[in-house]
Amino acid sequence: MLTKIKAKVQLIIAGQAKIANKIGLTPNIVSAIGAVLAFLSATAYVNGHKWLTPAVIFMLLSGYCDILDGALARLHGKETPFGGFLDSLLDRYSDAIVYAGVILGGLCSPMWGLAALIGSLLVSYSRARAEALAVKMETVGIAERAERIIILATTSIMEIFWAGALEVGIILLAILTNLTVIQRSIYAHKILKKRGKPQTRIFC
């Protein structure tokens, strides 16, 4: 959903990407910084309610790095196949570790936390798998990464004033992420069926 306005955000961030390039930052370095910030966010979540504010700040900064690394790569001719692979890989680690932090911090039930974690990873996997078959998945689905970060950040802040808000956010994420996987599966099936080509099975 929010991917549709990502282009506008990238226009705003273009100036910051220019500065990052001038001081010698590469997309891969920015991606790595984002992963470190996600780890710090998870560590804060593990420490419970007292650390919710820094947890959100670190998570949002990690999300910012995810936008900045892409803008830096595109605007300054630094896009590479490995860079795209590394960015995607670190994003998955970042997603997983933040959810793990919320679960280990006792801020949600383990069942719903795991459901949200699995759904989040499968949203990304479904896109990667579909795009390996040349089915474009960007904007398909209601819970892409930007939406997930916003829901988690918003309900984390609400948790400071209303105990249980983060649990509600995690339940919402568990539902929306898995619905997104279903959406993407249906969409991929529709596109591949139209092509009428046999599907190649890739085993991981």
C-alpha positions, -999 to 999 in steps of 0.1 A, spaced: 0 0 0 25 26 12 49 15 -16 27 37 -38 39 69 -20 75 56 -16 85 75 -48 75 108 -31 94 99 0 125 91 -21 124 125 -37 125 141 -2 154 118 8 174 124 -24 192 153 -7 202 131 22 214 104 -1 236 130 -18 251 139 16 256 102 24 274 97 -9 297 127 -2 308 114 32 316 80 17 287 59 27 278 31 4 244 14 1 258 -18 18 271 2 47 238 19 52 220 -15 50 244 -28 77 237 3 99 200 -4 95 205 -40 107 224 -28 137 197 -3 146 171 -31 143 192 -52 168 193 -22 192 155 -19 188 151 -56 196 173 -52 226 152 -23 239 120 -43 234 135 -72 254 139 -48 283 101 -42 284 79 -12 289 106 12 302 125 10 269 96 13 244 105 48 233 141 40 223 128 7 208 106 27 185 133 53 177 158 26 167 132 8 146 122 40 127 158 48 121 164 13 108 134 18 84 149 51 74 182 33 65 161 9 44 149 38 23 182 56 22 203 27 10 180 22 -20 180 59 -29 218 60 -25 222 31 -49 198 44 -75 208 80 -76 245 74 -76 248 44 -98 257 20 -70 231 -7 -77 246 -41 -78 230 -76 -77 248 -84 -45 238 -51 -30 201 -60 -36 206 -95 -22 224 -81 9 197 -55 15 169 -80 13 188 -105 35 195 -78 62 159 -66 61 147 -101 69 171 -104 98 159 -69 110 122 -79 108 128 -112 126 150 -98 154 125 -70 162 96 -94 165 118 -117 186 125 -87 209 88 -80 214 81 -117 222 111 -121 245 102 -88 263 68 -103 272 50 -76 253 27 -100 234 17 -136 236 43 -159 220 16 -174 197 6 -142 181 42 -130 180 53 -160 161 23 -157 138 33 -121 130 69 -131 126 62 -159 102 37 -138 83 62 -110 79 89 -133 66 65 -150 42 53 -116 28 88 -110 18 94 -146 6 63 -146 -15 75 -114 -33 110 -128 -39 96 -161 -51 71 -145 -74 96 -120 -88 119 -149 -96 91 -160 -119 89 -125 -133 57 -116 -115 60 -81 -101 47 -79 -65 55 -44 -54 23 -27 -42 4 -61 -40 -9 -67 -5 -20 -47 25 10 -53 48 42 -45 31 73 -35 52 64 1 56 29 -6 68 43 -32 93 68 -7 107 41 20 111 17 -4 129 44 -17 152 57 18 160 23 33 166 11 5 189 44 5 207 39 42 215 3 36 225 15 8 248 32 35 270 -3 49 278 -25 19 273 -12 -16 284 -22 -41 258 -19 -18 227 12 -36 214 -5 -69 218 -33 -56 196 -8 -44 171 9 -78 170 -24 -95 165 -33 -71 137 1 -77 121 -3 -115 124 -37 -112 105 -26 -87 79 7 -103 70 -8 -137 64 -37 -121 45 -10 -104 23 6 -138 17 -28 -151 5 -33 -120 -17 1 -124 -33 -5 -161 -38 -38 -155 -56 -22 -127 -77 7 -149 -87 -15 -177 -96 -37 -154 -117 -7 -140 -136 11 -173 -141 -22 -190 -153 -26 -162 -179 8 -170 -192 0 -206 -196 36 -217 -190 46 -246 -168 58 -234 -134 94 -241 -125 98 -256 -90 127 -242 -71 137 -260 -39 153 -241 -11 
